[in-house]
Amino acid sequence: MDIAREVLNIVVVGHVDHGKSTVIGRLLYDTKSLPEGAIDRVKKIAKEKGKPFEYAYLLDAFEEEQKQGITIDTTQLQFRTDKRDYVIIDAPGHKEFLKNMISGAASAEAALLIIDANEGIQEQSKRHGYILSLLGIQKAYVLVNKMDLIQYSEEKFNNIKQEMNEFLHSLHVYPLKYIPVSAFHGENITALSDKMPWYKGEPVLEAIDLFEKDKGLEGKPLRFPIQDVYKFDNRRIIAGRIEAGTLKTGDEILISPSNKVTKVKSIEYWVEKDKTESISAGMSVGITVEDEFFNQRGEFISHTYDAPITADTFKASLFWMGKNDLVKNKEYKLKLATQEVECEIYAINKVIDATTLENLENASQAKTNDVAEVTIKTKREICFDEFKNNQNTGRFVIVDGYDVCGGGIVTGLAQERQSVSKFSKQDDEIVVKCFDEYYYVLSEGGIKKVEGVPHSFNIGDVIPSTGVTYEYPADFNVVDIKKRLVAKIRKSKLQDITSFDECSYESIPSIDPQGAFIKIHSAEDFTKFAIDLAKLQQSENSKIAAFANEWFDFMKFRQIRYLNETKSLEIEYQI
Amino acid sequence: MDHLDRLEAQSIFILREAYKKFGKLGMLWSIGKDSTVMLWLAKKAFFGHCPFPFIHVDTTHKIPEMIAFRDRMAKEYNIELIVHKNQEALDAGMGPDKGRLVCCKALKTDGLQQVVTKYEFEGLILGIRRDEEGSRSKERVFSERNKDSEWDYTNQAPELWDQFKTDFPKGNHIRVHPILHWNEMDIWAYIEREKIELVDLYFAKNGKRYRSLGCAPCTGQIDSNAVTVAQIIEELKNTKVGERAGRAQDQEDSYAMQKLRKDGYM
């Protein structure tokens, strides 16, 4: 058994009656991939129905499909070439069954888009092209089918090629090949056709062997969404599938969005032969960790140096399959990896007619089969990546009522997102600027501030105590003199937020929310600071500078680094 | 990861989703090779534990070796086993002589429906595969059934990116299909690799063996000399006959399986 063989999933799409099922049926028939019974069964059915033999019946198994000669739902069939194994996915071409087409296409890596040479490009040819681009399927061939109906004309073939290229290129779908075929007559399917000597490419069967498989996801940043936590015995196992990257025993990991840091203690297994020290993308695994935090489904495990985005607002491209319209301000359920969260469509920025590419700006709803660009707001922060960086963690579905009604990809963060970093504990909140970085920019001859990535830190969260241009100790307090609140940082985690009045002197440093050291070195200093602070609050704002100059040392934990130019000022820190 | 690793990982992911999402979950175990592979996958998914019961819908027409194997394995694997018979139909004399499809419906479909109702299952795990026959090739991984176990196959819910259907009205249930994407050869290659014990009816005796197991009166043997898993794999590589060719109920009508499955058959 050559189980090391590669498997490629190919979806076959296109307008209704352009011959998708026939192309597949022919491929299976010509490669002798079908058991004896299957052909006989189709012959029997054709006879019963008084219809000619249809290759499509090999796939259209439902009685309703065969009676009406249409594909209702998607089918997956396997066949093999010398090079590798294939899963061929037949997708329905009727607009009415677009949801089934998407269900089939979503699991494909490559696509064959079928166009009837006689009818030319039709509505679903374009819509399916659009869906391919949204699903991130970049490897596609266009098969111009039923060439027999246009007398195998090279000119007509070229016209279709040009027209389809114009449409697809505007969607950033670049077909790798156009192949003229007649599926029913078997021309250019498994062997080159002598009816089209002008065609210099490969027949379909050879061409699909030329699709290059995606490279593995093992090398990407680690994304391990928690699926469940098991406690069947004395082990507390965090289970899930690794969506990207590689994880080893002993690795330091970050759990988002709760911002907890721990180490991988063990990789669990049932059968001795499955024992391993390293696990990677695609595997369904279980690990135990050193610190037994409360973990839950939906959280993302990553390495500390390559965290996913955590936010509650983002932009997305979405296709809508629901019976009811997609509307603004209605509550939906969003599912992304193993996360489930209530969300609302904050804005519908554009609705696109997938067949004309016409835009409707600022619409208030999207209808079935529409494609829309939207801004989504989730009820709590979730973890994700942009689709272009990681497909598995950059796509989501929307559930309306009982059904999945939309699928979408994350295209970026919304501008309206949180703009400041803060420490919070229930209603108490301290806006902090202490994680901003300062640079002297040589090309501009001045100091420039770069704000840290905005983030809300809750109790227990790890804070970025070391930046490029600042370094705070592991234990310190942050004193907000206006709100009279103190945030206590212990072991680089936000431990508590209390009222200043409940605090007494502690032999660890205090900073203000800007990051300046507060010059308190003793219990006497602390008492004097408290008195000065009380006075300050009764006087005018003009006294603040004097107060700050007396008590604050802005540079104690900071330095200013030189930079040639501001281009490289995108700061990144790990949280 | 090789091909079998990928199949296994996907199946485990599906089993874990089902376990997380359904409070009342059970796995159908027909004693055949597919559902025995699934049992193995469940042990892997849950690190040696099986956190839900296994259900055997016993038609009483099963081949006796299957029942002996069932009871022995249930003990060895330490699983909770629910054995259910449609006693009412059996008392009324139901059997294949009443018509094969009528018998399948009464003893299997209705028997299963009785289990679902009795235990109020929200999720039922079944070991069907797309390559078995046409209506199964059109299945979803999480496939909804209404309160009468009926399948609305012309209007299935979208299923993409492993976001499965987990929301449904009370009374309905979800059929979970963790090995839908495997084929017959994959099953045997995996049995060989993992050294999974099977009922020995699959191995040839006196030049005959079972390729697919069902009820005794409706399941035929094939000519074979394969006595090991490796020999079965070799034999399958060279056959052009369908796996279920020996299953009489499939041949009753062009749409027999579609009709049975619409009403809740596995």
Interface residues (C-beta under 8 A of the other chain):
Chain A: M1 I3 A4 R5 V7 K32 P35 E36 G37 A38 R41 K44 I45 E48 L59 A61 F62 E63 E64 I72 D73 T74 T75 Q76 L77 Q78 D85 V87 K99 N100 I102 S103 A106 S107 Q227 D228 Y230 F232 D233 R235 I237 A239 G240 R241 E268 Y269 W270 V271 D274 S280 G282 M283 S284 G286 R297 M321 K333 K335 N392 R395 F396 V397 V399 G401 Y402 D403 V404 C405 G407
Chain B: M1 D2 H3 L4 D5 R6 E8 A9 Q10 I12 F13 R16 E17 Y19 K20 K43 K44 A45 F46 F47 G48 H49 P51 R130 D131 E133 G134 S135 S137 K138 R140 Y153 T154 Q156 A157 P158 E159 L160 W161 Q163 K165 D167 F168 P169 H181 N183 M185 A189 E192 R193 E194 I233 T239 K240 V241 G242 E243 A245 S254 Y255 Q258
